[in-house]
Amino acid sequence: MLTKSEINTLETIMNKMEAAEFNIVADIFNDARRLAEFKKANTFKRGQKVKWSGKRGNMSGVISKVNRKSIIVLVDGKDNWKVSPSLLQAA
């Protein structure tokens, strides 16, 4: 987690950036986010009970498949939901 000082430093740097540099930073950001999602997805296993909060409120189910970018969760033994690993917690 970043400190307040580090966030202030990022803000200062971003205020100096030009359009082309924003694209470079966006690529770095997207790569870091994808890596974090991949690491999070690898913490879950098929058959594991999980929970998350979504558009329909609090949900829970059992993992039926772990993909690179998403996890398929079986809810109520009948509905498959594609959920981002960042939203899931072990139940």
C-alpha positions in Angstrom: 0.0 0.0 0.0 1.3 3.5 -0.9 2.0 6.1 1.7 0.4 9.6 1.6 3.8 10.9 0.6 4.1 8.4 -2.3 0.6 9.3 -3.6 1.5 13.0 -3.4 4.7 12.3 -5.4 2.6 10.4 -8.1 0.2 13.4 -8.3 3.1 15.8 -8.8 4.6 13.6 -11.5 1.2 13.2 -13.3 0.6 16.9 -13.3 3.8 17.3 -15.3 3.0 14.6 -17.9 2.2 15.1 -21.5 -0.3 13.1 -23.5 2.2 10.5 -24.9 3.5 9.9 -21.4 -0.1 9.2 -20.1 -0.3 6.3 -22.6 3.0 4.8 -21.3 1.8 5.1 -17.7 -1.6 3.6 -18.7 0.2 0.6 -20.2 2.2 0.2 -17.0 -0.9 0.5 -14.9 -2.8 -2.1 -17.0 0.1 -4.6 -16.8 0.3 -4.2 -13.0 -3.5 -4.7 -12.7 -3.5 -7.8 -14.8 -0.6 -9.3 -12.8 -2.5 -8.6 -9.5 -5.6 -10.3 -10.9 -3.6 -13.3 -12.1 -2.0 -13.6 -8.6 -5.4 -13.3 -6.9 -7.0 -15.9 -9.2 -4.2 -18.3 -8.3 -5.1 -18.2 -4.6 -8.5 -19.9 -5.4 -9.1 -23.6 -6.2 -11.9 -25.5 -7.7 -14.5 -26.6 -5.1 -13.6 -23.8 -2.8 -16.5 -21.8 -1.2 -16.4 -18.1 -1.9 -18.5 -15.0 -1.3 -18.7 -11.5 -2.9 -20.8 -8.4 -3.1 -22.2 -7.6 -6.5 -25.1 -5.8 -8.2 -27.5 -8.2 -6.6 -26.1 -7.8 -3.1 -24.2 -10.4 -1.2 -23.6 -13.6 -3.1 -21.9 -16.9 -2.4 -21.2 -20.2 -4.1 -18.6 -22.8 -5.0 -15.8 -22.3 -7.6 -16.3 -24.6 -10.6 -13.5 -23.2 -12.8 -10.5 -20.9 -12.4 -9.6 -18.9 -15.5 -6.8 -16.5 -16.1 -9.0 -13.4 -15.8 -12.2 -14.6 -14.2 -13.5 -17.3 -11.9 -16.7 -19.3 -12.6 -18.8 -19.7 -9.4 -21.7 -22.1 -9.1 -24.5 -20.3 -7.1 -27.3 -22.3 -5.5 -26.2 -25.4 -7.4 -27.6 -24.2 -10.7 -26.4 -20.8 -11.9 -22.8 -20.1 -13.1 -21.5 -16.6 -12.5 -18.3 -15.2 -14.0 -16.7 -13.2 -11.3 -13.5 -11.1 -11.2 -11.0 -12.6 -8.7 -10.6 -9.2 -7.0 -14.2 -9.3 -5.9 -14.0 -12.8 -4.3 -13.3 -13.7 -0.7 -13.0 -17.2 0.8 -16.2 -18.1 2.6 
